[in-house]
């Protein structure tokens, strides 16, 4: 069953273009230490920021719950890594690899984190 939200493009999740825009907006909000005074713009930015962090959290949690994660770990996060750091890693990864923007956001997140935090 698909939950239809304004920022999700299909039942399989969002593509890299959408993920990039949402996460970039989230970083803009964090770096500006708050929201603009315009109520509409503030609400859109707040939704975008939450959608990015929520999507990354969902990918992390979803992967951890799959049986394959017990035998094949694409990345090993350190204990002090938080979602804000992860979203910056995803944005940097997409800045460095714009040819991947057409891929599914799940794939991009897993690839970005596996490059940043390989298991030893």
Jmol script that loads the backbone (N, CA, C; Angstrom):
load data "model"
ATOM      1  N   UNK A   1       0.840  -1.177   0.000  1.00  0.00           N
ATOM      2  CA  UNK A   1       0.000   0.000   0.000  1.00  0.00           C
ATOM      3  C   UNK A   1       0.885   1.240   0.000  1.00  0.00           C
ATOM      4  N   UNK A   2       0.511   2.220  -0.777  1.00  0.00           N
ATOM      5  CA  UNK A   2       1.298   3.452  -0.872  1.00  0.00           C
ATOM      6  C   UNK A   2       0.642   4.538  -0.038  1.00  0.00           C
ATOM      7  N   UNK A   3       1.433   5.263   0.669  1.00  0.00           N
ATOM      8  CA  UNK A   3       0.965   6.453   1.355  1.00  0.00           C
ATOM      9  C   UNK A   3       1.307   7.611   0.439  1.00  0.00           C
ATOM     10  N   UNK A   4       0.318   8.387   0.057  1.00  0.00           N
ATOM     11  CA  UNK A   4       0.557   9.471  -0.871  1.00  0.00           C
ATOM     12  C   UNK A   4       0.814  10.764  -0.114  1.00  0.00           C
ATOM     13  N   UNK A   5       1.989  11.267  -0.254  1.00  0.00           N
ATOM     14  CA  UNK A   5       2.379  12.527   0.343  1.00  0.00           C
ATOM     15  C   UNK A   5       2.852  13.436  -0.775  1.00  0.00           C
ATOM     16  N   UNK A   6       2.832  14.732  -0.559  1.00  0.00           N
ATOM     17  CA  UNK A   6       3.170  15.657  -1.633  1.00  0.00           C
ATOM     18  C   UNK A   6       4.597  15.516  -2.113  1.00  0.00           C
ATOM     19  N   UNK A   7       5.506  14.994  -1.298  1.00  0.00           N
ATOM     20  CA  UNK A   7       6.906  14.914  -1.691  1.00  0.00           C
ATOM     21  C   UNK A   7       7.334  13.532  -2.172  1.00  0.00           C
ATOM     22  N   UNK A   8       6.448  12.577  -2.149  1.00  0.00           N
ATOM     23  CA  UNK A   8       6.795  11.234  -2.601  1.00  0.00           C
ATOM     24  C   UNK A   8       6.252  11.051  -4.014  1.00  0.00           C
ATOM     25  N   UNK A   9       7.090  10.606  -4.929  1.00  0.00           N
ATOM     26  CA  UNK A   9       6.698  10.519  -6.321  1.00  0.00           C
ATOM     27  C   UNK A   9       6.026   9.206  -6.681  1.00  0.00           C
ATOM     28  N   UNK A  10       6.344   8.136  -6.036  1.00  0.00           N
ATOM     29  CA  UNK A  10       5.742   6.854  -6.367  1.00  0.00           C
ATOM     30  C   UNK A  10       5.810   5.927  -5.171  1.00  0.00           C
ATOM     31  N   UNK A  11       5.303   4.724  -5.357  1.00  0.00           N
ATOM     32  CA  UNK A  11       5.240   3.769  -4.245  1.00  0.00           C
ATOM     33  C   UNK A  11       6.602   3.239  -3.841  1.00  0.00           C
ATOM     34  N   UNK A  12       7.608   3.452  -4.657  1.00  0.00           N
ATOM     35  CA  UNK A  12       8.929   2.935  -4.379  1.00  0.00           C
ATOM     36  C   UNK A  12       9.836   3.960  -3.729  1.00  0.00           C
ATOM     37  N   UNK A  13       9.323   5.103  -3.421  1.00  0.00           N
ATOM     38  CA  UNK A  13      10.126   6.140  -2.799  1.00  0.00           C
ATOM     39  C   UNK A  13      10.416   7.266  -3.754  1.00  0.00           C
ATOM     40  N   UNK A  14      11.280   8.147  -3.325  1.00  0.00           N
ATOM     41  CA  UNK A  14      11.594   9.311  -4.138  1.00  0.00           C
ATOM     42  C   UNK A  14      12.877   9.107  -4.914  1.00  0.00           C
ATOM     43  N   UNK A  15      13.013   9.855  -6.001  1.00  0.00           N
ATOM     44  CA  UNK A  15      14.241   9.774  -6.776  1.00  0.00           C
ATOM     45  C   UNK A  15      15.284  10.724  -6.195  1.00  0.00           C
ATOM     46  N   UNK A  16      16.483  10.664  -6.753  1.00  0.00           N
ATOM     47  CA  UNK A  16      17.585  11.471  -6.252  1.00  0.00           C
ATOM     48  C   UNK A  16      17.357  12.961  -6.378  1.00  0.00           C
ATOM     49  N   UNK A  17      16.660  13.392  -7.424  1.00  0.00           N
ATOM     50  CA  UNK A  17      16.377  14.819  -7.593  1.00  0.00           C
ATOM     51  C   UNK A  17      15.542  15.355  -6.441  1.00  0.00           C
ATOM     52  N   UNK A  18      14.501  14.623  -6.093  1.00  0.00           N
ATOM     53  CA  UNK A  18      13.637  15.037  -4.984  1.00  0.00           C
ATOM     54  C   UNK A  18      14.388  14.964  -3.664  1.00  0.00           C
ATOM     55  N   UNK A  19      15.095  13.880  -3.452  1.00  0.00           N
ATOM     56  CA  UNK A  19      15.874  13.715  -2.224  1.00  0.00           C
ATOM     57  C   UNK A  19      16.875  14.861  -2.071  1.00  0.00           C
ATOM     58  N   UNK A  20      17.565  15.191  -3.154  1.00  0.00           N
ATOM     59  CA  UNK A  20      18.557  16.265  -3.125  1.00  0.00           C
ATOM     60  C   UNK A  20      17.925  17.599  -2.738  1.00  0.00           C
ATOM     61  N   UNK A  21      16.803  17.932  -3.362  1.00  0.00           N
ATOM     62  CA  UNK A  21      16.149  19.212  -3.057  1.00  0.00           C
ATOM     63  C   UNK A  21      15.673  19.269  -1.605  1.00  0.00           C
ATOM     64  N   UNK A  22      15.067  18.199  -1.126  1.00  0.00           N
ATOM     65  CA  UNK A  22      14.585  18.171   0.257  1.00  0.00           C
ATOM     66  C   UNK A  22      15.739  18.289   1.250  1.00  0.00           C
ATOM     67  N   UNK A  23      16.804  17.540   1.005  1.00  0.00           N
ATOM     68  CA  UNK A  23      17.945  17.559   1.930  1.00  0.00           C
ATOM     69  C   UNK A  23      18.708  18.877   1.857  1.00  0.00           C
ATOM     70  N   UNK A  24      18.798  19.449   0.671  1.00  0.00           N
ATOM     71  CA  UNK A  24      19.464  20.743   0.528  1.00  0.00           C
ATOM     72  C   UNK A  24      18.690  21.817   1.294  1.00  0.00           C
ATOM     73  N   UNK A  25      17.372  21.774   1.208  1.00  0.00           N
ATOM     74  CA  UNK A  25      16.537  22.705   1.966  1.00  0.00           C
ATOM     75  C   UNK A  25      16.746  22.505   3.459  1.00  0.00           C
ATOM     76  N   UNK A  26      16.854  21.274   3.887  1.00  0.00           N
ATOM     77  CA  UNK A  26      17.081  20.974   5.300  1.00  0.00           C
ATOM     78  C   UNK A  26      18.398  21.582   5.784  1.00  0.00           C
ATOM     79  N   UNK A  27      19.449  21.454   4.981  1.00  0.00           N
ATOM     80  CA  UNK A  27      20.747  22.037   5.332  1.00  0.00           C
ATOM     81  C   UNK A  27      20.645  23.553   5.382  1.00  0.00           C
ATOM     82  N   UNK A  28      19.940  24.145   4.426  1.00  0.00           N
ATOM     83  CA  UNK A  28      19.753  25.598   4.419  1.00  0.00           C
ATOM     84  C   UNK A  28      19.086  26.065   5.711  1.00  0.00           C
ATOM     85  N   UNK A  29      18.081  25.322   6.149  1.00  0.00           N
ATOM     86  CA  UNK A  29      17.381  25.668   7.396  1.00  0.00           C
ATOM     87  C   UNK A  29      18.337  25.571   8.580  1.00  0.00           C
ATOM     88  N   UNK A  30      19.113  24.480   8.654  1.00  0.00           N
ATOM     89  CA  UNK A  30      20.047  24.308   9.774  1.00  0.00           C
ATOM     90  C   UNK A  30      21.128  25.382   9.770  1.00  0.00           C
ATOM     91  N   UNK A  31      21.657  25.697   8.595  1.00  0.00           N
ATOM     92  CA  UNK A  31      22.747  26.666   8.516  1.00  0.00           C
ATOM     93  C   UNK A  31      22.289  28.097   8.756  1.00  0.00           C
ATOM     94  N   UNK A  32      21.017  28.365   8.483  1.00  0.00           N
ATOM     95  CA  UNK A  32      20.483  29.705   8.719  1.00  0.00           C
ATOM     96  C   UNK A  32      19.924  29.862  10.126  1.00  0.00           C
ATOM     97  N   UNK A  33      20.053  28.814  10.916  1.00  0.00           N
ATOM     98  CA  UNK A  33      19.602  28.835  12.315  1.00  0.00           C
ATOM     99  C   UNK A  33      18.148  29.241  12.461  1.00  0.00           C
ATOM    100  N   UNK A  34      17.314  28.687  11.637  1.00  0.00           N
ATOM    101  CA  UNK A  34      15.899  28.973  11.772  1.00  0.00           C
ATOM    102  C   UNK A  34      15.213  29.095  10.435  1.00  0.00           C
ATOM    103  N   UNK A  35      14.039  29.650  10.482  1.00  0.00           N
ATOM    104  CA  UNK A  35      13.188  29.730   9.317  1.00  0.00           C
ATOM    105  C   UNK A  35      12.962  31.181   8.921  1.00  0.00           C
ATOM    106  N   UNK A  36      12.585  31.406   7.666  1.00  0.00           N
ATOM    107  CA  UNK A  36      12.269  32.769   7.251  1.00  0.00           C
ATOM    108  C   UNK A  36      11.018  33.277   7.961  1.00  0.00           C
ATOM    109  N   UNK A  37      10.828  34.564   7.951  1.00  0.00           N
ATOM    110  CA  UNK A  37       9.665  35.131   8.637  1.00  0.00           C
ATOM    111  C   UNK A  37       8.380  34.907   7.858  1.00  0.00           C
ATOM    112  N   UNK A  38       8.478  34.653   6.574  1.00  0.00           N
ATOM    113  CA  UNK A  38       7.316  34.362   5.743  1.00  0.00           C
ATOM    114  C   UNK A  38       6.735  33.012   6.170  1.00  0.00           C
ATOM    115  N   UNK A  39       5.500  33.009   6.624  1.00  0.00           N
ATOM    116  CA  UNK A  39       4.874  31.812   7.181  1.00  0.00           C
ATOM    117  C   UNK A  39       4.826  30.670   6.170  1.00  0.00           C
ATOM    118  N   UNK A  40       4.426  30.954   4.929  1.00  0.00           N
ATOM    119  CA  UNK A  40       4.333  29.906   3.913  1.00  0.00           C
ATOM    120  C   UNK A  40       5.698  29.281   3.645  1.00  0.00           C
ATOM    121  N   UNK A  41       6.695  30.114   3.414  1.00  0.00           N
ATOM    122  CA  UNK A  41       8.045  29.616   3.131  1.00  0.00           C
ATOM    123  C   UNK A  41       8.575  28.798   4.305  1.00  0.00           C
ATOM    124  N   UNK A  42       8.319  29.267   5.508  1.00  0.00           N
ATOM    125  CA  UNK A  42       8.763  28.546   6.702  1.00  0.00           C
ATOM    126  C   UNK A  42       8.128  27.159   6.764  1.00  0.00           C
ATOM    127  N   UNK A  43       6.834  27.062   6.457  1.00  0.00           N
ATOM    128  CA  UNK A  43       6.154  25.765   6.498  1.00  0.00           C
ATOM    129  C   UNK A  43       6.691  24.814   5.438  1.00  0.00           C
ATOM    130  N   UNK A  44       6.953  25.331   4.240  1.00  0.00           N
ATOM    131  CA  UNK A  44       7.491  24.490   3.174  1.00  0.00           C
ATOM    132  C   UNK A  44       8.876  24.000   3.558  1.00  0.00           C
ATOM    133  N   UNK A  45       9.715  24.875   4.085  1.00  0.00           N
ATOM    134  CA  UNK A  45      11.066  24.474   4.468  1.00  0.00           C
ATOM    135  C   UNK A  45      11.037  23.480   5.619  1.00  0.00           C
ATOM    136  N   UNK A  46      10.147  23.693   6.570  1.00  0.00           N
ATOM    137  CA  UNK A  46      10.049  22.766   7.694  1.00  0.00           C
ATOM    138  C   UNK A  46       9.613  21.382   7.213  1.00  0.00           C
ATOM    139  N   UNK A  47       8.669  21.341   6.302  1.00  0.00           N
ATOM    140  CA  UNK A  47       8.219  20.053   5.747  1.00  0.00           C
ATOM    141  C   UNK A  47       9.338  19.371   4.977  1.00  0.00           C
ATOM    142  N   UNK A  48      10.082  20.137   4.185  1.00  0.00           N
ATOM    143  CA  UNK A  48      11.186  19.572   3.413  1.00  0.00           C
ATOM    144  C   UNK A  48      12.261  19.012   4.325  1.00  0.00           C
ATOM    145  N   UNK A  49      12.605  19.764   5.357  1.00  0.00           N
ATOM    146  CA  UNK A  49      13.635  19.319   6.296  1.00  0.00           C
ATOM    147  C   UNK A  49      13.206  18.022   6.976  1.00  0.00           C
ATOM    148  N   UNK A  50      11.978  17.962   7.408  1.00  0.00           N
ATOM    149  CA  UNK A  50      11.473  16.761   8.066  1.00  0.00           C
ATOM    150  C   UNK A  50      11.388  15.579   7.129  1.00  0.00           C
ATOM    151  N   UNK A  51      11.025  15.840   5.869  1.00  0.00           N
ATOM    152  CA  UNK A  51      10.907  14.765   4.893  1.00  0.00           C
ATOM    153  C   UNK A  51      12.264  14.136   4.614  1.00  0.00           C
ATOM    154  N   UNK A  52      13.300  14.948   4.505  1.00  0.00           N
ATOM    155  CA  UNK A  52      14.642  14.432   4.233  1.00  0.00           C
ATOM    156  C   UNK A  52      15.138  13.568   5.382  1.00  0.00           C
ATOM    157  N   UNK A  53      15.094  14.107   6.575  1.00  0.00           N
ATOM    158  CA  UNK A  53      15.576  13.363   7.741  1.00  0.00           C
ATOM    159  C   UNK A  53      14.730  12.107   7.952  1.00  0.00           C
ATOM    160  N   UNK A  54      13.423  12.231   7.760  1.00  0.00           N
ATOM    161  CA  UNK A  54      12.539  11.076   7.912  1.00  0.00           C
ATOM    162  C   UNK A  54      12.812   9.995   6.892  1.00  0.00           C
ATOM    163  N   UNK A  55      13.117  10.394   5.676  1.00  0.00           N
ATOM    164  CA  UNK A  55      13.406   9.422   4.629  1.00  0.00           C
ATOM    165  C   UNK A  55      14.712   8.683   4.915  1.00  0.00           C
ATOM    166  N   UNK A  56      15.733   9.436   5.313  1.00  0.00           N
ATOM    167  CA  UNK A  56      17.011   8.807   5.664  1.00  0.00           C
ATOM    168  C   UNK A  56      16.829   7.862   6.854  1.00  0.00           C
ATOM    169  N   UNK A  57      16.087   8.300   7.853  1.00  0.00           N
ATOM    170  CA  UNK A  57      15.828   7.442   9.016  1.00  0.00           C
ATOM    171  C   UNK A  57      15.075   6.185   8.593  1.00  0.00           C
ATOM    172  N   UNK A  58      14.120   6.339   7.692  1.00  0.00           N
ATOM    173  CA  UNK A  58      13.359   5.192   7.213  1.00  0.00           C
ATOM    174  C   UNK A  58      14.223   4.189   6.465  1.00  0.00           C
ATOM    175  N   UNK A  59      15.128   4.697   5.639  1.00  0.00           N
ATOM    176  CA  UNK A  59      16.047   3.801   4.916  1.00  0.00           C
ATOM    177  C   UNK A  59      16.936   3.060   5.913  1.00  0.00           C
ATOM    178  N   UNK A  60      17.493   3.797   6.877  1.00  0.00           N
ATOM    179  CA  UNK A  60      18.341   3.158   7.893  1.00  0.00           C
ATOM    180  C   UNK A  60      17.571   2.098   8.667  1.00  0.00           C
ATOM    181  N   UNK A  61      16.427   2.477   9.190  1.00  0.00           N
ATOM    182  CA  UNK A  61      15.644   1.554  10.005  1.00  0.00           C
ATOM    183  C   UNK A  61      15.142   0.372   9.191  1.00  0.00           C
ATOM    184  N   UNK A  62      14.672   0.651   7.981  1.00  0.00           N
ATOM    185  CA  UNK A  62      14.178  -0.418   7.117  1.00  0.00           C
ATOM    186  C   UNK A  62      15.257  -1.418   6.791  1.00  0.00           C
ATOM    187  N   UNK A  63      16.433  -0.913   6.498  1.00  0.00           N
ATOM    188  CA  UNK A  63      17.525  -1.826   6.167  1.00  0.00           C
ATOM    189  C   UNK A  63      17.936  -2.656   7.374  1.00  0.00           C
ATOM    190  N   UNK A  64      17.973  -2.031   8.527  1.00  0.00           N
ATOM    191  CA  UNK A  64      18.353  -2.766   9.745  1.00  0.00           C
ATOM    192  C   UNK A  64      17.368  -3.885  10.063  1.00  0.00           C
ATOM    193  N   UNK A  65      16.128  -3.751   9.638  1.00  0.00           N
ATOM    194  CA  UNK A  65      15.114  -4.760   9.926  1.00  0.00           C
ATOM    195  C   UNK A  65      15.085  -5.902   8.921  1.00  0.00           C
ATOM    196  N   UNK A  66      15.788  -5.750   7.815  1.00  0.00           N
ATOM    197  CA  UNK A  66      15.781  -6.818   6.819  1.00  0.00           C
ATOM    198  C   UNK A  66      16.732  -7.936   7.239  1.00  0.00           C
ATOM    199  N   UNK A  67      16.371  -9.165   6.937  1.00  0.00           N
ATOM    200  CA  UNK A  67      17.239 -10.284   7.319  1.00  0.00           C
ATOM    201  C   UNK A  67      18.636 -10.208   6.707  1.00  0.00           C
ATOM    202  N   UNK A  68      18.752  -9.660   5.507  1.00  0.00           N
ATOM    203  CA  UNK A  68      20.065  -9.606   4.859  1.00  0.00           C
ATOM    204  C   UNK A  68      21.028  -8.685   5.602  1.00  0.00           C
ATOM    205  N   UNK A  69      20.500  -7.738   6.367  1.00  0.00           N
ATOM    206  CA  UNK A  69      21.383  -6.808   7.076  1.00  0.00           C
ATOM    207  C   UNK A  69      22.228  -7.509   8.134  1.00  0.00           C
ATOM    208  N   UNK A  70      21.815  -8.697   8.532  1.00  0.00           N
ATOM    209  CA  UNK A  70      22.596  -9.435   9.532  1.00  0.00           C
ATOM    210  C   UNK A  70      23.855 -10.050   8.925  1.00  0.00           C
ATOM    211  N   UNK A  71      23.826 -10.296   7.618  1.00  0.00           N
ATOM    212  CA  UNK A  71      24.980 -10.926   6.976  1.00  0.00           C
ATOM    213  C   UNK A  71      25.724  -9.980   6.037  1.00  0.00           C
ATOM    214  N   UNK A  72      25.014  -9.046   5.437  1.00  0.00           N
ATOM    215  CA  UNK A  72      25.619  -8.128   4.483  1.00  0.00           C
ATOM    216  C   UNK A  72      25.342  -6.701   4.916  1.00  0.00           C
ATOM    217  N   UNK A  73      26.340  -6.052   5.446  1.00  0.00           N
ATOM    218  CA  UNK A  73      26.167  -4.671   5.908  1.00  0.00           C
ATOM    219  C   UNK A  73      26.874  -3.743   4.925  1.00  0.00           C
ATOM    220  N   UNK A  74      26.108  -2.892   4.236  1.00  0.00           N
ATOM    221  CA  UNK A  74      26.747  -1.996   3.282  1.00  0.00           C
ATOM    222  C   UNK A  74      27.511  -0.852   3.953  1.00  0.00           C
ATOM    223  N   UNK A  75      27.143  -0.540   5.196  1.00  0.00           N
ATOM    224  CA  UNK A  75      27.831   0.530   5.927  1.00  0.00           C
ATOM    225  C   UNK A  75      27.752   0.255   7.413  1.00  0.00           C
ATOM    226  N   UNK A  76      28.694   0.838   8.142  1.00  0.00           N
ATOM    227  CA  UNK A  76      28.748   0.676   9.591  1.00  0.00           C
ATOM    228  C   UNK A  76      28.863   2.065  10.216  1.00  0.00           C
ATOM    229  N   UNK A  77      27.748   2.594  10.657  1.00  0.00           N
ATOM    230  CA  UNK A  77      27.740   3.923  11.260  1.00  0.00           C
ATOM    231  C   UNK A  77      28.404   3.894  12.627  1.00  0.00           C
ATOM    232  N   UNK A  78      29.137   4.934  12.912  1.00  0.00           N
ATOM    233  CA  UNK A  78      29.704   5.094  14.245  1.00  0.00           C
ATOM    234  C   UNK A  78      28.585   5.552  15.176  1.00  0.00           C
ATOM    235  N   UNK A  79      28.744   5.322  16.461  1.00  0.00           N
ATOM    236  CA  UNK A  79      27.690   5.630  17.430  1.00  0.00           C
ATOM    237  C   UNK A  79      27.302   7.100  17.471  1.00  0.00           C
ATOM    238  N   UNK A  80      28.239   7.995  17.208  1.00  0.00           N
ATOM    239  CA  UNK A  80      27.948   9.419  17.354  1.00  0.00           C
ATOM    240  C   UNK A  80      27.452  10.083  16.073  1.00  0.00           C
ATOM    241  N   UNK A  81      27.186   9.319  15.022  1.00  0.00           N
ATOM    242  CA  UNK A  81      26.679   9.876  13.763  1.00  0.00           C
ATOM    243  C   UNK A  81      25.179  10.097  13.904  1.00  0.00           C
ATOM    244  N   UNK A  82      24.723  11.305  13.541  1.00  0.00           N
ATOM    245  CA  UNK A  82      23.290  11.591  13.613  1.00  0.00           C
ATOM    246  C   UNK A  82      22.733  11.839  12.218  1.00  0.00           C
ATOM    247  N   UNK A  83      21.414  11.990  12.120  1.00  0.00           N
ATOM    248  CA  UNK A  83      20.772  12.151  10.822  1.00  0.00           C
ATOM    249  C   UNK A  83      21.186  13.439  10.124  1.00  0.00           C
ATOM    250  N   UNK A  84      21.470  14.483  10.874  1.00  0.00           N
ATOM    251  CA  UNK A  84      21.922  15.731  10.248  1.00  0.00           C
ATOM    252  C   UNK A  84      23.244  15.518   9.516  1.00  0.00           C
ATOM    253  N   UNK A  85      24.134  14.756  10.103  1.00  0.00           N
ATOM    254  CA  UNK A  85      25.400  14.439   9.439  1.00  0.00           C
ATOM    255  C   UNK A  85      25.147  13.552   8.215  1.00  0.00           C
ATOM    256  N   UNK A  86      24.260  12.594   8.356  1.00  0.00           N
ATOM    257  CA  UNK A  86      23.954  11.706   7.245  1.00  0.00           C
ATOM    258  C   UNK A  86      23.370  12.473   6.064  1.00  0.00           C
ATOM    259  N   UNK A  87      22.489  13.430   6.318  1.00  0.00           N
ATOM    260  CA  UNK A  87      21.904  14.165   5.200  1.00  0.00           C
ATOM    261  C   UNK A  87      22.950  15.030   4.505  1.00  0.00           C
ATOM    262  N   UNK A  88      23.916  15.554   5.238  1.00  0.00           N
ATOM    263  CA  UNK A  88      25.006  16.305   4.610  1.00  0.00           C
ATOM    264  C   UNK A  88      25.875  15.389   3.740  1.00  0.00           C
ATOM    265  N   UNK A  89      26.054  14.165   4.200  1.00  0.00           N
ATOM    266  CA  UNK A  89      26.817  13.187   3.416  1.00  0.00           C
ATOM    267  C   UNK A  89      26.083  12.868   2.119  1.00  0.00           C
ATOM    268  N   UNK A  90      24.772  12.702   2.197  1.00  0.00           N
ATOM    269  CA  UNK A  90      23.971  12.406   1.012  1.00  0.00           C
ATOM    270  C   UNK A  90      24.032  13.567   0.018  1.00  0.00           C
ATOM    271  N   UNK A  91      23.898  14.801   0.498  1.00  0.00           N
ATOM    272  CA  UNK A  91      23.950  15.968  -0.391  1.00  0.00           C
ATOM    273  C   UNK A  91      25.326  16.092  -1.039  1.00  0.00           C
ATOM    274  N   UNK A  92      26.382  15.906  -0.259  1.00  0.00           N
ATOM    275  CA  UNK A  92      27.730  15.973  -0.825  1.00  0.00           C
ATOM    276  C   UNK A  92      27.926  14.882  -1.873  1.00  0.00           C
ATOM    277  N   UNK A  93      27.437  13.690  -1.573  1.00  0.00           N
ATOM    278  CA  UNK A  93      27.553  12.571  -2.508  1.00  0.00           C
ATOM    279  C   UNK A  93      26.857  12.902  -3.829  1.00  0.00           C
ATOM    280  N   UNK A  94      25.678  13.511  -3.752  1.00  0.00           N
ATOM    281  CA  UNK A  94      24.961  13.866  -4.973  1.00  0.00           C
ATOM    282  C   UNK A  94      25.610  15.048  -5.687  1.00  0.00           C
ATOM    283  N   UNK A  95      26.191  15.983  -4.930  1.00  0.00           N
ATOM    284  CA  UNK A  95      26.945  17.065  -5.569  1.00  0.00           C
ATOM    285  C   UNK A  95      28.121  16.498  -6.364  1.00  0.00           C
ATOM    286  N   UNK A  96      28.770  15.497  -5.802  1.00  0.00           N
ATOM    287  CA  UNK A  96      29.935  14.884  -6.447  1.00  0.00           C
ATOM    288  C   UNK A  96      29.552  13.898  -7.554  1.00  0.00           C
ATOM    289  N   UNK A  97      28.315  13.413  -7.536  1.00  0.00           N
ATOM    290  CA  UNK A  97      27.865  12.387  -8.492  1.00  0.00           C
ATOM    291  C   UNK A  97      26.493  12.737  -9.080  1.00  0.00           C
ATOM    292  N   UNK A  98      26.380  13.860  -9.789  1.00  0.00           N
ATOM    293  CA  UNK A  98      25.065  14.268 -10.299  1.00  0.00           C
ATOM    294  C   UNK A  98      24.453  13.280 -11.295  1.00  0.00           C
ATOM    295  N   UNK A  99      25.242  12.417 -11.870  1.00  0.00           N
ATOM    296  CA  UNK A  99      24.726  11.420 -12.808  1.00  0.00           C
ATOM    297  C   UNK A  99      23.820  10.409 -12.099  1.00  0.00           C
ATOM    298  N   UNK A 100      23.830  10.400 -10.780  1.00  0.00           N
ATOM    299  CA  UNK A 100      23.013   9.447 -10.017  1.00  0.00           C
ATOM    300  C   UNK A 100      21.663  10.008  -9.586  1.00  0.00           C
ATOM    301  N   UNK A 101      21.381  11.251  -9.912  1.00  0.00           N
ATOM    302  CA  UNK A 101      20.146  11.887  -9.464  1.00  0.00           C
ATOM    303  C   UNK A 101      18.882  11.174  -9.934  1.00  0.00           C
ATOM    304  N   UNK A 102      18.962  10.410 -10.999  1.00  0.00           N
ATOM    305  CA  UNK A 102      17.787   9.706 -11.499  1.00  0.00           C
ATOM    306  C   UNK A 102      17.513   8.404 -10.742  1.00  0.00           C
ATOM    307  N   UNK A 103      18.446   7.976  -9.907  1.00  0.00           N
ATOM    308  CA  UNK A 103      18.264   6.727  -9.159  1.00  0.00           C
ATOM    309  C   UNK A 103      17.295   6.894  -8.006  1.00  0.00           C
ATOM    310  N   UNK A 104      16.834   5.783  -7.484  1.00  0.00           N
ATOM    311  CA  UNK A 104      15.949   5.780  -6.326  1.00  0.00           C
ATOM    312  C   UNK A 104      16.704   6.288  -5.099  1.00  0.00           C
ATOM    313  N   UNK A 105      16.039   7.078  -4.284  1.00  0.00           N
ATOM    314  CA  UNK A 105      16.653   7.648  -3.092  1.00  0.00           C
ATOM    315  C   UNK A 105      17.213   6.614  -2.141  1.00  0.00           C
ATOM    316  N   UNK A 106      16.559   5.458  -2.036  1.00  0.00           N
ATOM    317  CA  UNK A 106      17.060   4.389  -1.159  1.00  0.00           C
ATOM    318  C   UNK A 106      18.451   3.955  -1.583  1.00  0.00           C
ATOM    319  N   UNK A 107      18.627   3.762  -2.874  1.00  0.00           N
ATOM    320  CA  UNK A 107      19.906   3.324  -3.419  1.00  0.00           C
ATOM    321  C   UNK A 107      20.975   4.372  -3.163  1.00  0.00           C
ATOM    322  N   UNK A 108      20.619   5.628  -3.369  1.00  0.00           N
ATOM    323  CA  UNK A 108      21.575   6.726  -3.176  1.00  0.00           C
ATOM    324  C   UNK A 108      22.019   6.802  -1.723  1.00  0.00           C
ATOM    325  N   UNK A 109      21.082   6.714  -0.803  1.00  0.00           N
ATOM    326  CA  UNK A 109      21.420   6.800   0.618  1.00  0.00           C
ATOM    327  C   UNK A 109      22.343   5.648   1.016  1.00  0.00           C
ATOM    328  N   UNK A 110      21.994   4.429   0.616  1.00  0.00           N
ATOM    329  CA  UNK A 110      22.832   3.276   0.951  1.00  0.00           C
ATOM    330  C   UNK A 110      24.230   3.416   0.355  1.00  0.00           C
ATOM    331  N   UNK A 111      24.313   3.897  -0.880  1.00  0.00           N
ATOM    332  CA  UNK A 111      25.609   4.048  -1.528  1.00  0.00           C
ATOM    333  C   UNK A 111      26.436   5.161  -0.883  1.00  0.00           C
ATOM    334  N   UNK A 112      25.790   6.287  -0.589  1.00  0.00           N
ATOM    335  CA  UNK A 112      26.493   7.414   0.040  1.00  0.00           C
ATOM    336  C   UNK A 112      27.043   7.019   1.404  1.00  0.00           C
ATOM    337  N   UNK A 113      26.224   6.335   2.198  1.00  0.00           N
ATOM    338  CA  UNK A 113      26.671   5.944   3.542  1.00  0.00           C
ATOM    339  C   UNK A 113      27.714   4.832   3.490  1.00  0.00           C
ATOM    340  N   UNK A 114      27.604   3.941   2.515  1.00  0.00           N
ATOM    341  CA  UNK A 114      28.623   2.890   2.419  1.00  0.00           C
ATOM    342  C   UNK A 114      29.974   3.455   1.990  1.00  0.00           C
ATOM    343  N   UNK A 115      29.959   4.527   1.209  1.00  0.00           N
ATOM    344  CA  UNK A 115      31.203   5.186   0.838  1.00  0.00           C
ATOM    345  C   UNK A 115      31.792   5.961   2.013  1.00  0.00           C
ATOM    346  N   UNK A 116      30.939   6.573   2.806  1.00  0.00           N
ATOM    347  CA  UNK A 116      31.404   7.376   3.950  1.00  0.00           C
ATOM    348  C   UNK A 116      31.760   6.506   5.159  1.00  0.00           C
ATOM    349  N   UNK A 117      31.062   5.407   5.352  1.00  0.00           N
ATOM    350  CA  UNK A 117      31.257   4.575   6.531  1.00  0.00           C
ATOM    351  C   UNK A 117      31.385   3.096   6.169  1.00  0.00           C
ATOM    352  N   UNK A 118      32.433   2.732   5.460  1.00  0.00           N
ATOM    353  CA  UNK A 118      32.583   1.317   5.095  1.00  0.00           C
ATOM    354  C   UNK A 118      32.815   0.464   6.346  1.00  0.00           C
ATOM    355  N   UNK A 119      32.321  -0.748   6.296  1.00  0.00           N
ATOM    356  CA  UNK A 119      32.564  -1.675   7.403  1.00  0.00           C
ATOM    357  C   UNK A 119      34.005  -2.186   7.319  1.00  0.00           C
ATOM    358  N   UNK A 120      34.621  -2.326   8.483  1.00  0.00           N
ATOM    359  CA  UNK A 120      36.031  -2.755   8.516  1.00  0.00           C
ATOM    360  C   UNK A 120      36.137  -4.231   8.746  1.00  0.00           C
TER     361      UNK A 120
END
end "model"
wireframe off; spacefill off
backbone 0.3
color backbone group
